[in-house]
Amino acid sequence: MRVLGRILVIASVCITTTTKTIAQQRESGYEFGIGVGTLIYQGDLVPGFLGDYRTLKPALNVFAGKAIDPFFSVRGNLTVGKILADEARYTKPEWRQSRNFKFSTPVTELSATVVFRPTAKGTDPTDRKISPYVFAGVGVSFLNVKRDYSRVDTTVFGAKSDVQLGLGRDTVRSLPRALPVLPVGLGVDMVLSSSISLNAALTYRFTKADYIDGFKYAGNPKNEDAYYGISVGLTFRPGGYRCPSVW
């Protein structure tokens, strides 16, 4: 009877705790996350549309958010990483080996985004094991661009070439220190428990800038620079529960 009584007590406590926890989650809706990944540069110094995969550096992302309703939430995000490119790494087209531009910059990005979960059923984060989402927002990136044009082959790109004439215009321009960005992307959560999810996200940043890499007229002034990020990490929702030990 004592054992049965203890079992009934544990079951009662678990049910009460679970109900209270879910109610708290529905009332607060707060979430926090951390992820690791990389930032990928797109611009004049790489030949491919997907950007530069040969000089990737690690990036860290953290966020805090709050649910508005079952479908929408808002988040504040901080991303810290680095983007860079080096034309010496590309053999095609051959002129990149002669132009030999390179750049690097740390990136510290602050942004606010709205998240939409089209398959949501309720505010309980465990109502679906797989939860896809999309998001969009506004932000600002803080940069410290270091460009290098010291390796240009002047026998190929002479004083009257577009490269040299373009450098004459680019080198008198100040480089951006703070850059407005419009982050948009998609992601997915995989629920591990009532309070922890595994997440993966792809975030693209729209910009109206052509000096992220330090070059405009010496490159292609018709194409603007951009970057995007890939990350995986964990999302924490306060209020996770576990049955207490009363034995």
N, C-alpha and C positions, 0 to 999 in steps of 0.2 A: 504494500500500500504506500509505503514511503517513496518507493521508486516511481510508482504511478503518479503520486502527488507531485514529485519533482518534475516529471515529464509534462504534466498539465501546467505547472508554473512556467516552465521554459517555453512551451507552446504559446501560452497566454502573453508572456513578455515579448516574444518574437513577433506575434501578430500585432500587438499594440505598438511596438517600436517601428515595425514596417509601415503600418498605417500612418503613424505620426511623421515618419521620414518622408514618405511620398507626399503627404500634405505639405510639409515644409518645402520640398522641392518645387511643388506646384505654386507655392506662395512666393518663393524667392526667385527661383529660376536662374541662379548665378552659375557661371562656369568659368573655369580657368584652364589654360592650355600652354603647353611647351612643345616645340618641335625643332628638329634639325633637318638641314637640307643644303641647298645651294642656290645661288643667284646666277642667272645666265644672261650675258650681254648680247644684244642685237644691234648692229650698226655697220658702219662703213669698213671696219677693220676685219670683218669675217665674211667669207664668201657664201655661207649658207643661210637660209631663212631661219633655221632653228637656232642660230646663234653659235657662240663659241663654247664647245665642249672640251677643248684641249687645255684650258687653264682654269678649271673649276676650283673654287675655294668653299669651305664650309660656311654655312649661315645658321643663325639661331633666330627662332621666332617665339615670342610669348604673347599671350592675349588674355583679356578678361572680358566677359560678356554677360548679358542678361536677357532672358526670354521676354518678349513682348506678349506673345500668344503662342499657341502650339506650332505655328508655321514660321514666325518671324522672331529674330533676335538681333541685338546690336552688340558689336565688339569693338574694343580698343586694342590695337595691335602695335607691337614693337618688333622690328626686324633689323638684325645687325649682320652684315656680311661684307663681301668684297666682290667687285667685278673687274675684269681685266681682259686684254687681248694682245696678241703679239703676231704680226703678220709674218714674221720669220718662220712660224710654225706651218705655214701653208705654201705648198709648191705649185698649186694651181689656183687661179691663173698665175703665170710666171712673174708678172710685173709686181706681185706682192712681195716677192723676195728682193726686188730692187727698191720698192718704196719703203718697206721695213718700218712702218709706224708701229708703235705700241703705246699702251696706256694702262693705268690702274687707278682705282679709287676705292676707299672704304665706303660703305653705305650704311647709314643709320636712318631707318624709315619709321615714321609715326603715321598711323592711319586709323580711321574709323570706318567700319563697314556694317552693312545690313545683310544678314544671313537669312535665306529663305529655304525651308525644307519642304519640298512639294509632297512628300509621302508621309508627313507627320499625322499621327492619329490622336495624340494627347500630349500633355506636358511631362508625363513620366518618361525619363530618358531611356528606360528599358522597354518601351512599347514596341520597338523594332530593333532587331539585331544589326541590320545594315541600314544606315540613314544617309542618303546622298543629299547634298546641298549646293547652292550657288550663292555668290555674294558679290557685292560691289560697294564702292565707297570713295572717299577722298583721303589724301595724305600729303606728306611732304618728306622728301629724302634729303639728307644732309651729306654732301660729297666733299672730297678733297682730291680733285683730279690731277694726276701727274702724267703728262704726255711726253713722248720721246720721239723726235724726228731727226735725231743725230745720225741715223744709219742710212739715210736716203742716198742712193747711188746717183750722183750728179751726172754721170756719163749717160744715164738713161733718162733721168728727169733733170733737164737743164734749166737755166735761169728763166727761160720763157715758157716752160711747161706749165700745165694747169696745176700740177702739184706745187711747184715753187711759187707761182703767183698766188695760189690758194693759201700757202703758208704765210705769205706776206700779209694776208688779211686775217688769218686765224690767230697769229701770234700777237696781234695788238688787241685782241678781244679778251675780256676777262672771262674766266671759266666759272660755271655755276657752283655756288656753295650750298644753296637751298633750292630744291627742284620740286614743284608741284607734280603730283602723280595721281592717276585715277586707277586704283587697283580693282581688278575684276577677276573672278575665278570660280573654280568648282572644287568640291571635296567630298569626302565620304567618311562617316564615323562607323566603326565596328564596336558595338557594345561588349565590354568585357565583364562588367558588373554594374550594379545600380549606380555607382559613382565614378567609374572610370571607362573611357572609350579610347580605342586606338583610332587615330585619324590620319588621313593623307590629303594633301591639297596642292593644287596648281594655281598660281597667282600671276597674272599678267599685269604690267603697269603701263598704261597709256601715258605718254608725255608729249609736250610740245617743245622739245629741246633737241638740238643737234650738236651739243658740246659735252655730252656725257663722256665721250671718248677724247675730248680735247680738239677734235678736228671737224670742220664743216666744209669750207671751200676747197681745202686740199683733198677732200674725199668726194662725197656725193652730196651736194647741198640740197638735193631734192628729197633725200631720205632722212627722216628723223631717227634718233636713237631711242632705244627702249631696253627694258630688261624684264625678265620674269623669274619666278622662283618655284622650286619643287621642295616639299617638306613632308616629313612624317613625324608623328609625335603622339602625345597623350592629352586627353581632355579630362579634367577633374570636375565633378559636380558635388559640392558639399552636401552632406546629409546621407552618405552611404551608411548602410546598417550592417550589423552582424549580431547574431544571437549571443547574449551574455552567458558567462559560465557561472552556474549556481551549484555545481556539484562540490 
